[in-house]
């Protein structure tokens, strides 16, 4: 007949999903710790599970000796043979102890060890179960709230959705179903920490993987994703099959696929744009729905200046700069946007400044402006070899241009300083008195 302890072990094994062998090992360690506390650290003690009796047995081991130097570790031949007639000199004799002699304090120690070991086992099992799920979507139930964080019940374990990983526009109540992205799994001091996120770009990418078969199969690839969680997101998609439209595949029939993702994200708008390996074309796609008239690229600063029609400026920038900000995050380029009228104004200003360089012709001025040089300072700061590549001149010629630009810049600075000095020396006007 199975003992109560054996039945308890089986029940805990089922409830906590811990292997029975692991629980027996934990129980043995706990009893061993309690025995050492009761009988002393110097004794050679061992706890063994007896499956037939359904209990843990305690044994004290002593070496059979003729002369006893340590009573805790040795036993005389005569005493040993009274316990085991067949024992020989030098044998290690196991003497069974009464577990009931452990006492209340030792039993409490055993209980604490068991509880701690079970927690450790649970933590290790949970960590092992979830360590390979980093970067996946997981579904759980909102269980409770702790200091701004949401504790999510995953069934066999709990996860935490920290405040920093929550979307400001989303609210949850106890018992709500929640889907989130697993950003990390750590071995914490108390419980395994499965860290979730609702703000991570990976959440959108994984949701599209669930909704779009072409993404799951690898035909359509999400090249990049940028989000302002709860408000708007942009994803760039490409296709390995020329017959498959990546944008159309992600949008779905009558927008069904993208709407399923939007619904899961509680209304967050999603722009799906075609990826292009050419950075300029990629940025132009990313700034949609605004149209772009011209693009100026600065490779060294990894920046682009986009010129858009005047009526497209607000659309290109977006509400509170959201559209251009997301486009920059998506493409990895620093983007500056100007309307055509503003661009014309800046070009005129640049034309006036650069024309002060001695010896420069109008054609060279126009080329510099088209290549993104917007001031005398930028020409003065340029390397001669850069200007040589832009203008098609020898480096000796462009070095002279740089020197002339520096001199023109110095003249402007001196003139401005002189004007300030003269203004400071003038008597105050009647209006100022």
C-alpha positions in Angstrom: 0.0 0.0 0.0 1.4 3.4 -0.9 2.3 5.7 2.0 0.9 9.2 2.5 4.3 10.7 1.8 4.5 8.8 -1.5 1.0 10.0 -2.5 2.0 13.5 -1.6 5.1 13.3 -3.8 3.0 12.0 -6.7 0.5 14.9 -6.2 3.2 17.6 -6.1 4.9 16.0 -9.2 1.6 16.4 -11.1 0.7 19.8 -9.8 4.1 21.4 -10.2 5.2 19.4 -13.3 8.3 18.3 -11.5 9.7 14.8 -12.2 9.1 12.4 -9.3 12.8 11.5 -9.1 13.7 15.2 -8.7 11.2 15.5 -5.7 12.7 12.3 -4.1 16.2 13.8 -4.5 15.0 17.1 -2.9 13.4 15.1 0.0 16.6 13.2 0.6 18.6 16.4 0.6 16.2 18.0 3.1 16.3 15.1 5.4 20.1 15.0 5.2 20.3 18.7 6.1 17.9 18.2 9.0 19.9 15.2 10.3 23.2 17.1 10.2 21.5 19.9 12.2 20.3 17.4 14.8 23.2 14.9 15.1 26.1 17.2 14.1 28.2 18.1 11.1 31.0 15.8 11.9 29.0 12.6 11.4 28.9 10.7 8.1 25.1 10.8 7.5 23.1 9.7 4.5 19.3 9.9 3.6 17.9 7.2 1.3 14.5 6.8 -0.2 12.9 3.4 0.4 10.4 2.9 -2.3 8.9 -0.2 -0.7 8.2 1.7 2.6 7.4 5.0 0.9 9.7 6.9 3.3 13.1 8.4 3.7 15.5 6.4 5.9 18.4 7.9 7.7 21.8 6.1 8.0 24.9 6.9 10.0 28.0 5.4 8.5 31.0 4.3 10.6 34.2 2.4 9.7 34.8 -0.8 11.6 38.1 -0.4 13.5 40.2 -2.1 16.2 41.2 1.1 17.8 38.7 3.9 17.9 40.1 7.4 17.5 36.9 9.2 16.4 33.6 7.8 17.8 31.6 9.8 15.3 33.2 8.0 12.4 34.4 4.7 13.8 32.9 1.7 15.6 34.5 -1.2 17.4 34.6 -4.7 15.8 32.4 -6.3 18.6 29.8 -3.5 18.4 29.7 -3.7 14.7 29.2 -7.5 14.6 26.3 -7.2 17.0 24.6 -5.0 14.3 25.9 -7.1 11.3 27.6 -10.4 12.1 29.1 -10.6 8.6 31.0 -7.3 8.7 34.8 -7.2 8.5 37.5 -4.9 9.7 37.6 -1.8 7.6 34.0 -2.1 6.3 31.7 0.9 6.3 28.7 0.0 8.4 25.4 1.8 7.9 23.5 2.3 11.1 19.8 3.2 10.7 18.6 6.2 12.7 15.2 7.0 13.9 13.8 9.8 11.8 11.4 10.7 14.5 14.4 11.7 16.7 15.0 14.7 14.4 12.8 16.9 16.5 10.6 19.9 15.7 13.5 22.4 14.7 15.2 19.8 12.5 11.8 18.9 10.9 11.2 22.6 10.2 14.6 22.9 8.6 13.7 19.9 6.4 10.5 21.6 5.4 12.2 24.9 4.5 14.8 23.0 2.4 12.1 21.1 0.6 10.2 24.3 -0.2 13.3 26.0 -1.4 14.4 23.1 -3.5 11.0 22.7 -5.1 11.1 26.4 -6.0 14.6 25.9 -7.5 13.4 22.9 -9.5 10.3 24.9 -10.7 12.5 27.8 -11.7 14.9 25.5 -13.6 12.1 23.7 -15.4 10.4 27.0 -16.3 13.7 28.4 -17.6 14.4 25.3 -19.6 10.9 25.4 -21.1 11.0 29.1 -22.1 14.7 29.7 -22.9 14.2 28.7 -26.5 11.1 30.9 -26.9 12.8 34.2 -26.8 11.7 36.2 -29.9 8.3 34.4 -30.1 4.8 35.5 -29.4 3.2 34.0 -26.3 -0.4 34.2 -25.1 -1.5 34.4 -21.5 -4.1 35.7 -19.0 -3.7 38.9 -17.0 -3.4 37.6 -13.4 -2.5 40.6 -11.3 -0.8 44.0 -11.2 2.4 44.7 -9.2 4.0 48.2 -9.1 2.9 49.1 -12.6 3.9 45.7 -14.1 1.4 43.2 -15.3 1.8 39.6 -14.2 0.7 37.2 -16.9 -0.3 33.6 -16.3 1.2 31.3 -19.0 -0.3 28.1 -17.5 2.8 26.4 -16.1 4.6 29.7 -15.3 4.1 33.4 -14.8 5.6 36.2 -17.0 6.0 39.9 -16.3 5.0 42.7 -18.6 7.0 45.6 -17.2 5.7 49.2 -17.3 8.3 50.2 -19.8 7.2 47.5 -22.2 3.5 48.4 -22.1 1.7 50.6 -24.7 0.4 53.8 -23.1 -2.9 53.6 -24.9 -3.7 50.0 -23.8 -5.5 49.1 -20.6 -6.0 45.6 -19.1 -8.2 44.0 -16.5 -7.7 40.9 -14.5 -8.7 37.9 -16.6 -8.0 39.5 -20.0 -6.3 37.5 -22.7 -3.0 39.1 -23.8 -0.6 38.4 -26.6 3.0 39.6 -26.1 6.5 39.3 -27.5 9.1 37.4 -25.3 12.1 39.8 -25.1 14.1 37.9 -22.5 14.2 34.9 -20.1 16.3 35.4 -17.0 17.1 33.3 -13.9 15.9 35.7 -11.2 16.4 35.2 -7.4 12.9 34.2 -6.6 11.1 33.1 -9.8 12.1 32.7 -13.4 11.5 35.9 -15.2 9.9 35.6 -18.6 10.0 39.3 -19.8 7.2 40.3 -22.2 6.7 43.3 -24.4 3.8 44.9 -26.2 6.0 47.7 -27.6 8.8 45.7 -29.3 8.9 45.9 -33.2 9.3 42.1 -33.1 5.6 41.9 -32.0 4.4 43.3 -35.3 6.8 41.1 -37.3 5.6 37.9 -35.5 2.0 38.9 -35.9 2.4 39.2 -39.6 4.2 35.8 -39.6 1.0 34.4 -38.0 -1.4 36.1 -40.4 0.5 36.0 -43.7 1.5 32.5 -45.0 4.0 34.0 -47.4 5.9 35.5 -44.5 5.8 32.3 -42.5 7.1 30.4 -45.5 9.9 32.9 -46.2 8.6 34.1 -49.6 7.8 37.5 -48.2 10.4 39.0 -45.8 9.9 41.8 -43.4 13.2 43.8 -43.9 12.6 46.4 -41.2 10.1 47.7 -38.7 9.6 50.9 -36.9 7.0 51.7 -34.3 5.5 54.4 -32.1 3.5 51.9 -30.1 -0.2 52.5 -29.9 -0.2 55.1 -32.7 1.6 54.1 -35.9 4.1 51.7 -37.4 5.9 51.2 -40.7 7.2 47.9 -42.1 9.3 47.4 -45.2 8.7 44.2 -47.1 10.4 42.3 -50.0 9.6 39.2 -51.9 11.9 36.4 -53.1 9.4 35.4 -55.8 8.9 38.0 -58.6 5.3 36.8 -59.0 4.4 37.6 -55.3 3.6 41.2 -54.4 4.9 41.6 -50.9 2.8 44.6 -50.0 -0.4 42.9 -51.4 0.4 39.7 -49.6 0.7 41.5 -46.2 -2.5 43.6 -46.8 -4.6 40.6 -47.8 -8.0 40.5 -49.5 -9.8 43.7 -48.7 -7.2 44.4 -46.1 -8.1 41.3 -44.0 -4.6 40.4 -43.0 -3.3 43.8 -42.0 -6.6 44.5 -40.2 -6.1 41.3 -38.1 -2.8 42.7 -37.0 -4.2 46.2 -36.4 -7.0 44.7 -34.3 -4.5 42.8 -32.1 -2.5 46.0 -31.7 -5.7 47.7 -30.6 -5.9 50.2 -33.6 -2.3 51.0 -34.2 -2.1 52.2 -37.8 0.4 50.2 -40.0 2.0 51.5 -43.2 3.3 48.6 -45.4 6.0 49.8 -47.9 8.1 48.0 -50.5 11.7 47.6 -49.5 14.4 48.7 -52.1 18.1 48.2 -51.9 18.8 51.6 -53.2 18.7 53.9 -50.2 17.2 56.9 -52.0 14.3 54.9 -53.4 13.8 53.2 -50.0 13.5 56.5 -48.2 11.1 57.8 -50.8 8.9 54.8 -50.3 9.2 55.2 -46.5 8.0 58.8 -46.5 4.7 57.7 -48.1 1.9 58.7 -48.4 3.7 62.0 -49.3 5.3 62.3 -52.8 8.9 63.5 -53.2 10.2 65.8 -55.9 14.0 65.5 -55.3 16.5 63.7 -53.1 19.9 65.0 -52.0 22.2 62.4 -50.3 25.1 63.1 -47.9 26.9 59.8 -47.6 29.4 61.0 -45.0 26.7 62.2 -42.6 24.4 59.3 -43.6 21.7 61.9 -44.2 19.2 62.7 -46.9 17.4 65.9 -47.8 14.0 65.4 -49.3 12.3 68.2 -51.3 8.5 67.8 -51.5 5.8 69.9 -53.2 4.5 72.6 -50.9 1.1 70.9 -50.4 2.8 67.7 -49.4 5.0 69.1 -46.6 2.6 68.5 -43.7 1.8 65.0 -45.0 5.6 64.2 -45.3 6.4 65.4 -41.8 3.3 63.9 -40.2 1.5 64.8 -37.0 4.1 66.0 -34.6 6.8 64.8 -36.9 5.7 61.2 -36.7 5.9 60.2 -40.4 9.4 61.5 -41.0 10.6 60.1 -37.6 9.3 56.6 -38.4 10.8 56.8 -41.9 14.1 57.6 -40.4 14.0 54.7 -37.9 12.9 52.3 -40.7 15.6 53.2 -43.2 18.4 54.1 -40.7 19.0 57.5 -42.5 18.8 60.9 -41.0 16.0 62.7 -43.0 15.5 66.4 -43.5 12.4 67.6 -45.4 11.9 70.9 -47.1 9.1 72.2 -49.3 10.0 73.3 -52.8 9.6 76.9 -52.0 11.8 76.6 -48.9 14.3 74.7 -50.9 14.3 77.4 -53.5 14.9 80.0 -50.8 17.8 78.0 -49.3 19.2 77.5 -52.8 19.2 81.3 -53.4 20.8 81.9 -50.1 23.5 79.3 -50.9 24.0 80.8 -54.4 24.6 84.2 -52.8 27.1 82.9 -50.3 29.0 80.6 -52.5 29.3 83.3 -55.2 31.6 85.2 -52.8 34.3 82.6 -53.5 36.9 84.3 -55.7 37.3 82.6 -59.1 34.3 80.3 -59.0 32.0 80.2 -62.1 28.2 80.0 -62.2 28.2 76.4 -63.5 30.3 75.2 -60.5 28.0 77.0 -58.1 25.0 75.2 -59.5 26.7 71.9 -59.4 27.6 72.4 -55.7 24.1 73.4 -54.8 22.7 70.4 -56.6 25.1 68.2 -54.7 23.8 69.5 -51.4 26.3 72.3 -50.5 24.1 74.9 -48.8 26.6 77.5 -47.4 30.0 79.0 -47.7 31.0 77.2 -44.5 30.2 73.8 -46.0 32.5 74.5 -49.0 35.3 75.8 -46.7 35.0 72.6 -44.6 35.1 70.3 -47.6 38.2 68.3 -48.5 39.7 69.1 -51.9 39.4 65.5 -53.1 35.6 65.7 -52.4 35.1 68.8 -54.4 37.3 67.3 -57.2 34.9 64.4 -57.5 31.9 66.7 -57.5 33.2 69.4 -59.9 35.5 67.2 -62.1 38.5 69.5 -61.4 42.1 68.6 -60.3 42.7 68.7 -56.6 45.0 71.6 -57.0 42.1 73.7 -58.4 39.7 72.5 -55.7 42.3 73.2 -53.0 42.5 76.7 -54.2 38.6 76.9 -54.1 38.6 75.7 -50.5 41.3 78.4 -49.6 39.2 81.0 -51.3 36.1 79.9 -49.4 38.0 80.1 -46.1 39.1 83.7 -47.0 35.6 84.7 -48.0 34.3 83.3 -44.7 36.9 85.2 -42.7 35.9 88.4 -44.4 32.2 87.9 -43.6 33.1 87.1 -39.9 35.3 90.2 -39.7 32.7 92.4 -41.3 30.0 91.2 -38.9 32.3 91.8 -35.9 33.0 95.3 -37.2 29.3 96.0 -37.7 28.6 94.9 -34.1 31.4 97.2 -32.8 30.1 100.2 -34.7 26.6 99.5 -33.4 27.9 99.3 -29.8 29.7 102.7 -30.2 26.7 104.6 -31.5 24.7 106.8 -29.1 21.3 105.4 -28.1 18.4 106.6 -30.3 15.6 108.8 -28.8 13.3 105.8 -28.9 15.7 103.8 -26.7 16.0 106.6 -24.1 
